[in-house]
Amino acid sequence: MKCLSCNKRIAKDRREYIQLFRRPELCKQCSTETPRMVLMEYGHKTAGYPVIVPQGAEDKALRCYRRRR
């Protein structure tokens, strides 16, 4: 599999990610995706669950997360 933008070979791990999540066939250098922030929410005792923070709301989420602690 080759990158649609620069025509270089895509690494094996990246190819698996692309196929699994149905992403555009771009290498890591050409991709415009950014990592997302995930916080753990412990609403009741020990049964925590992950909360994916939307893009642009990281600062607000961190303030709320720290305040609740």
N, C-alpha and C positions, 0 to 999 in steps of 0.2 A: 504494500500500500504506500502511495506517495502523497505528499502534501499538495493540496490544491493550489496553494499560494506560491511556495518556493520550489516545488517539485523534488524535494529531498525525501529520502526514505524515512518513514515514521517508525519509531522504536516499538518493540513488541508490547511493552506495558501500556504505551499510549494507544496502540491499536486495540487492545482489549478494552480499554476505557471507552474508546470511540464506539466500538460495536455494542458494548453493554448499555451505554447511556444514549445511544443514537445521536452523537454529536457530529459536527462537520469534520471532514477528514483534513485536519490541519495539524501540523507539528506543534510542539510545545512553544517554540519561539514565535510562531505566527498566530497562535491562539490569543484571543482577546478576553477570555474568561478570567475572572478573578476568584480567589478562594473566598468561601463564605464563612462567617463566624457562626459557631454553634455553642450555645450555652446550655448547661444542664439545669433543669427546673426540678426542684424537690418539693412538690406540692404537699406531699403527705409522707412523713417519716423517711423511709429508705427507697421508696418506689420512684426513682428519678426518671425523667425522660428528656431527650434532646429537643431544643428549640432552635430552629434555624432563623437567624436574624436577617431581615431583608437588607438589600444593598442601600447604603446611605443612612441607616438607622443604628449603626454600630455604637456611636457615642451615647445616644439615648438609652440603648439597651444596657450598656455597661453601667450607666448611672443607676438605672432601676435595679440591676442585678446586685450592685454593691450596697444599695440602700436596703434591700430586703435581707441581706446577710446580717 
